[in-house]
């Protein structure tokens, strides 16, 4: 396929017209009134901003991975403490049941002793 001179430039002009259809009419008028140097400066500023945002995101990812490691360590520590608490709570509940049972047995013994003493 052979290209004619100026075909690419015409393609770029057509694409710029297509991209203008995506913008509101007031924005199109504003951009047409701007100088080429102003458009170029805006384009450069936009590229710099997007580049710096990409760098900032990469930095945040590094920090997030460190934060995630700290969070994961704290979560594991919490899970370990939770299991030890559950074990201690289970022992406490067993002891509480045993003491209630012991009190109930002692009360029955006391009642039987009182009943025997009352019959004598």
C-alpha positions in Angstrom: 0.0 0.0 0.0 1.4 3.3 -1.0 0.8 6.5 0.8 0.4 9.8 -0.8 2.0 12.9 0.5 -0.1 14.6 3.2 -2.4 11.6 3.8 -1.2 11.2 7.3 -1.7 14.9 8.1 -5.2 14.7 6.7 -5.9 11.7 8.8 -4.8 13.6 11.9 -7.0 16.6 11.0 -10.0 14.2 10.6 -9.2 12.5 13.9 -9.0 15.9 15.7 -12.5 16.7 14.2 -13.8 13.4 15.5 -12.4 14.1 18.9 -14.1 17.5 18.9 -17.5 15.8 18.5 -16.9 14.2 22.0 -16.5 17.6 23.6 -19.2 20.1 24.5 -19.6 22.9 21.9 -18.5 25.6 24.4 -15.2 23.7 25.0 -14.7 23.3 21.2 -15.0 27.1 20.8 -12.7 27.7 23.7 -10.0 25.4 22.3 -10.3 26.9 18.8 -9.7 30.4 20.1 -6.5 29.3 21.9 -3.1 29.8 20.3 -1.1 26.8 19.1 1.5 27.6 21.8 -1.2 27.6 24.5 -2.5 24.2 23.3 1.1 22.8 23.2 1.8 24.1 26.7 -1.4 22.5 28.0 -0.6 19.3 26.3 2.9 19.2 27.9 1.4 20.0 31.3 -1.1 17.2 30.9 1.6 14.8 30.0 3.7 15.8 33.0 0.8 15.5 35.3 -0.1 12.0 34.1 3.5 11.0 34.4 3.8 12.3 37.9 0.5 10.6 38.8 1.9 7.3 37.6 5.0 7.8 39.7 2.8 8.7 42.7 0.7 5.6 42.2 3.8 3.4 42.0 5.1 5.0 45.3 1.7 4.3 46.9 1.8 0.7 45.8 5.1 0.3 47.5 3.8 1.9 50.7 0.6 -0.2 50.4 2.6 -3.4 50.2 4.5 -2.4 53.4 1.2 -1.4 55.1 -0.3 -4.7 54.0 2.6 -6.6 55.5 2.1 -4.7 58.8 -1.6 -5.3 58.6 -1.2 -9.0 57.9 1.2 -9.3 60.8 -1.2 -7.5 63.1 -4.1 -9.7 61.8 -2.1 -12.9 62.5 -1.3 -11.6 66.0 -4.9 -10.8 66.6 -6.0 -14.3 65.4 -3.5 -15.9 67.8 -4.8 -13.8 70.7 -8.3 -14.6 69.7 -7.7 -18.4 69.8 -5.9 -18.1 73.2 -8.8 -16.0 74.5 -11.3 -18.6 73.2 -9.4 -21.4 75.0 -9.2 -19.4 78.2 -12.9 -18.6 77.9 -13.7 -22.3 77.3 -11.8 -23.3 80.5 -13.6 -20.5 82.4 -17.0 -21.8 81.3 -16.1 -25.4 82.2 -15.0 -24.2 85.6 -18.1 -22.1 86.0 -20.3 -25.2 85.2 -18.3 -27.3 87.6 -18.7 -24.8 90.4 -22.5 -24.5 89.7 -22.7 -28.3 89.8 -20.7 -28.4 93.0 -23.0 -25.8 94.6 -26.1 -27.7 93.5 -24.6 -30.9 95.0 -23.7 -29.1 98.2 -27.2 -27.6 98.5 -28.8 -31.1 98.0 -26.5 -32.5 100.7 -27.4 -29.6 103.0 -31.1 -30.2 102.3 -30.8 -33.9 103.0 -28.9 -33.2 106.2 -31.5 -30.7 107.3 -34.3 -33.2 106.5 -32.6 -35.9 108.6 -32.0 -33.5 111.5 -35.7 -32.4 111.3 -36.9 -36.0 111.5 -34.7 -36.7 114.6 
